[in-house]
């Protein structure tokens, strides 16, 4: 869709940089001083825009009163970490932490374990039904939450799995498994076929080749698949809000909402919880994000 | 590629024997040739069958009934009440698409969803491309910029949306800032137009980093000799962008745009967390379907599921058309 947009905004008109847009004087090596200055200016503004909402959240979390977000100026005088200690001691923060970890890790483990063999099979072998199968994997990834939510709700309540970790894990697996298979296929494609052949020549079965040669080589790919299913399950809102009913089994995505509805909008506590949740996830994200992008786009283009 | 694959599995296809073997022999050969491929994908097929296909079939059946929370099977205390909903054929779909007030219930949300997807993906792509181009220069501190610019993606969406909610609230920092500049202070979270504006703004903020990082990867994989050649031929910066960079980004672009469209179309968290139930007119189809099925009393399961089916149909049609359109272009390139 935006490919067309790019075309429309790019008429082959006069070869001058359009008015207002930054001068992209891309002379390799050296930039003209004005160009460099403009680039820096734009990047600094963009960085501020990216940073501000999060910095603001951190700042608000230091204010002791729940209406402090209306008078940010007053926070300077009375900055305190009270919100954090309150959240850690008085709320169900650790219950939420446990349920979030159980659900996310459960999804990750099941998703990656099941998907690994499939990713290998669709990467190395062509079998009848291959294209249809790839199509199913692709389509399953783009299921809107609304498609499966109602029937899942019915099925899970019949099985009495509403408000249980297992139920939520199963629901998340319906997206995590096809996604991991797709992503791992992209990674397995980058491992040379010659390695398989060497294994076969030395007398390994196809399963042996996979388990002894390919899996150890694919550790980075497995890590990315694992991480991606983890953050997807971690940040999922719709299913978690609907299927988890008891206060102690909330995941963070649901727990944060409960600050506004139940405790008459305790925004300071909410901000503190949000910061506590965000710090480890973001730190982890930075460690793997480069691989994440490569995995995503590689899986897509080779479909 | 096929050759390598066949070598890898130790099998060869299409042995050149003129005789066509009987069906039983062929079945056995197929089995011998492919059994481990099927064995390896079997777990996923089982999981998808149980977790996706069965609920999908079940959901489709529900759309043909008048199920809601009052007539579905449910357990209250120790009493179990059997389901009493009835089969009503395609009435739900008919009602959604051309029943009375279908404009207010479906078509207005449909138009807004299309608009939302188009605007958000366009903004994601254009801003992401601009930032990627800036970061692709030799620039002091670009690693630092990159780390900061990725931040909206690194922090979970459900966290950042709450940050935005504090900022957009009446009396929040955005309106305070606008007031200080003597600009009008819209009611971001109450007025329909501004709700939509705010939703697009927040989603753009959340989605740009992914585009930026992907496109930056694409930019770095473009052969730099192409730029040298273009420069030798006297191409201006704009011409280099238009005729070297954009064509070079095509493979990455086509994928990220497809992903972007699917993700934005399905974007639940931003609108749900930003407005809750307070903004009926700013709901896109996904959140609206959720509202019908779970946000109101009595819960209308059948209509909600029918919306889900329609959404899936829209996405599948779009994806098929998009892929076909890409492939058609590739054939033209080949010629």
Interface residues (C-beta under 8 A of the other chain):
Chain A: X1 X2 X3 X5 X6 X9 X10 X12 X15 X16 X17 X18 X22 X23 X24 X25 X26 X27 X28 X29 X30 X31 X36 X39 X40 X42 X43 X46 X47 X49 X50 X51 X53 X54 X56 X57 X60 X69 X70 X72 X114 X115 X117 X118 X120 X121 X122 X124 X125 X126 X127 X128 X133 X136 X138 X139 X140 X141 X142 X143 X144 X145 X146 X147 X148 X149 X150 X151 X152 X153 X154 X155 X157 X158 X170 X171 X173 X174 X177 X178 X181 X193 X196 X197 X200 X205 X206 X207 X210 X231 X234 X235 X237 X238 X241 X242 X252 X253 X256 X257 X267 X270 X271 X274 X277 X278 X281 X282 X285 X286 X289 X290 X293 X294 X296 X297 X300 X301
Chain B: X2 X4 X5 X6 X7 X8 X9 X10 X30 X34 X36 X37 X38 X40 X41 X43 X44 X47 X48 X51 X52 X54 X55 X56 X58 X59 X62 X72 X73 X74 X75 X117 X118 X121 X122 X124 X125 X126 X129 X130 X131 X133 X134 X135 X137 X138 X139 X140 X142 X145 X147 X148 X149 X150 X151 X152 X153 X154 X155 X156 X157 X158 X159 X160 X162 X163 X164 X166 X167 X169 X171 X172 X173 X176 X205 X209 X210 X213 X214 X217 X218 X224 X227 X228 X231 X236 X237 X238 X239 X240 X241 X242 X246 X251 X252 X253 X254 X255 X256 X257 X258 X259 X260 X261 X262 X265 X266 X268 X269 X272 X273 X285 X286 X289 X290 X293 X294 X301 X304 X305 X307 X308 X309 X311 X312 X315 X316 X319
